[in-house]
Amino acid sequence: MNFPVYFYLGSLRIHPHVLFESIAYTVALRLVLRNARKDIISPPQRTSIIVGGMLGAIIGAKVLVLLQHINLLEQNPQLFLLLLLQGKTVVGAILGAVIGVEITKKFIGITRSTGDVFVYPLIIGTAIGRIGCFLTGLSDRTYGTATTLPWGVDFGDGIPRHPTQLYEIIFLIILLIFIHFRSRYQYQEGDLFKFYLVCYLSFRFLIDFIKPDFHIFWGMSAIQIACLCAIIYYSRSIPQMFQLKS
């Protein structure tokens, strides 16, 4: 397999990242809108929350990816500029969206939790997007460190690496099944989103130890530090999230 793996529509060559990211956004948005029909929040309020979350996601994705690769500012300014224009990170987008939603809720006067309707769209959208990350190869910078394991993937530089994108897809599928099982039991409003957030950020905190990123503090990258801060913030809710009540 040669990376990037392009797709063709007639004579049109489509980059895998563009293709799967577009599919991910489309599927996720459709799922959000479908889930919103069951929501007790009014449509205008839900629209405001979605817009606030999207703006927060855009800002968060940019800010965290730049912090993640801040070393390139001195080592490779051109690549840093490219990241400024094109780069983004899922963790930054999620945390930025959470902040954007909470700020929006303050403005429109909503005090109840609104995150549960986003859980399945986020999981499915992220999994689809990671297919594009994997097929993009080295330029996506989401690959893992070198490995001698039999499933190591050569993304084009002759070095077998951990396919961390595939690890994440497998984890997300397992998480989706677990949350579907958890949703059958009694839970408080917002618990499913907190459960998803803590599980996903915990996975990202651990998996990023086998990514060749710039580690700015105590052997941790900017993404790992952001994950850890969010996990600590939600740690008080963890025990009740795992309690199964019929």
N, C-alpha and C positions, 0 to 999 in steps of 0.2 A: 504494500500500500504506500502510495506517495502522498505526502502532505504538502499543502492543503489538498483535501479531496473536493474538487469542484463538481458542481452539478450543472447540467446543461438543459436549457429549454430552447430547442432549435439551435440557433447560432449564439444564443445568449449564454454566457458563462456566469454562474452564480457562486459567490464565495460561500462556503459552508456556514461561517459565522453569521453572515447576513441572513441566509436562508432560515437557519434554525432559531435565530434570535427573533426574527419576524414571526415565525410560527409560534414561538413561546409566548410572545406578547399578545398575539391574536387569541390563542387558546385561553391564556390566563384572564384576559379581559372579558371574554365571553363567559367564562365560569363565574367571574365576579358578578357580572350583570345578572346571570341566571340565579345565583345564590341570593342576590340582593332582593329578588322578588319575594323571598320568604322573610325578609328583614322587617322589623317593626319600625325602623327608622324611615322617615319620609324620603321619597326619591330625591328631592332637592338637597336634603342633608347628606344623603349617601353620595350624591354627585360631588358635593363640596369636599367630602372626606376623601373620595377617590382622587380628585384633583390635588388636594393637599398632600396626599401620600405620594403621588407621582412626582410632584415638584421636589418633595423631600428626598425621594429615591434618586432623582437625577443629581441633586447636589451631593448627597451622601456617597453615591457611587464614584463621583469625580474626586471628592476630597480624600476619601480613604485610599483610592488607587494611587494618588499622588504621594501620600504619606508612605504607602507600601513600597514605592520605588523612589523615595527621596534621594537615595544614593546616586541615582542616575543624573541628578541635576548637575553634579560636578564631574562624574565619570563620562557621561554621554548625553550632553544637553539636547541633541537632536532627537534621541529616543525618548527623553523626558517630555519634550514638546509633543511628540507623536502620542504619548500616553495622555497628555493634557487634552489633546483633541479627540482621541478615539478610546482611551482606556476607561474602564469602569470595573467595579467589583460587586458581586452579589451581596456580600455582607454589608458593604457601605450602602447599597441600595435599600436593603431591608431595614437597617437601623435608621437610615435617613427617612424612609417612609414612615416608620413608627413615630419619629419626632414630628414629621410633617402632619401626620394624622392627629397627634395629640395637640399640636398648636391650632390646627383647624377646629378641633372639637371645642377648644377653649373659646374661640371666636364666635362659634355658632351656638354655644351653650349646651353641648351634649356631655353628660357626665358618665354615661354607661359605656361598657366595653363594646367595641365594634369590630374586633379583629378576627372573630371566628370565621366570617364569610371569606376571608382571604387565605385561609390555610390551604385548602386543596388547590386553588389557583397558583399559589406560590410554589408548592411542592412540584406540581405537574409542569409549570412553566420553567422552573429551574432545571428539572431533569431534561426537558427538551432542549433548553439552551446549552446544557453541558454536552450534548451530542455534537453541537456545532463547535464547541471549544475543543473537543477531542479531535474532530476531523480537520480543524484548522492547523494543529501541530504546534511547532515551536513559537511562532509569532504571537500566539495567544497568551503565552506565559502562564498557563494553568497546569502544566505538566509537573511530574514529581521528580525527585532526585534519581540518580542512577541506581540500578538494581541488577542483581544477578538472578532474580526470580524468573521462572520460565514464562510468565505472562508479561514481562517487561516489554515495552513498546519503543521501537526506534522511530522517533518523530522526524528523522531526516538528517541527524548529525552523527549517526553511527553509534550512539550511546543508548542502550536499553534503559528506559526510565519507568518509574511507577506511573501507570495510567490513572492518575488521581481523579480525572474527570469521570472515568468509568466507576471508580470506587464511590464517588459521590452519587452517581445515578443509582447504583445498587442500594446505597444507604437510603436515598429518598424513596425508593420503592418500598423498602422495609418500613420506613417511617410512615408512609401513606397507609399501609396495611394496619400498622399498630394504631394509628390515630383513628382509622375507621372502626377498629375494634373498640377503642376507648370511647368513641362517641356514642356507642350503644348504651353506655352507663350514664348515670346522673352526673352532671358537672355544672359548675357555675359559669355564667356568661363570661367569655374571655379566656377560659381555661384551655380550650383547644389551641388557641393562638399562642398562649404562653408555653404550653407543652411543646408545640412545634418549634417555637423560637429557641427555647433552652436546648432541645435535642439537636437542632441544626447547628446552632452556634457551638455547642460542645463538640460536635463532629468536626466542624471547621477548625476549631482550636487545636484538635489533635492531628488532623490530617495535614495541616500546614507545617507541621514539624518535618514532613518529608517532601517539602517543596523548597526549591533553591531560591528563597526570597531573602531580601535584606532584613536581618534581624537587628532591630534597633535597641532592644532593652531586654536583658536577661535571656537572651537566646530566642526572643519572640519577635515576630513581625508586627507591623501596625495592625494588620487584620486580626491577629491573635490577641493583641491587647484590647482591641475593640470588642471582640467576642467575650473575653474574660470580664470586662467591665459590665457588659450587658448580662452575663450569666450571674454575676454577683448581685446586680440590681434586682433580678427576678428570683434570686435564691430563696426568698421567704415564701414564694408561692409554690416551690417545687414539691414539698410533701403532699399538699392537697391535690396537686395535679395528678399524682400517681395513685391516689386512693380511688378504688372502684366501688361505686355505690349503685345498687340496683334500684 
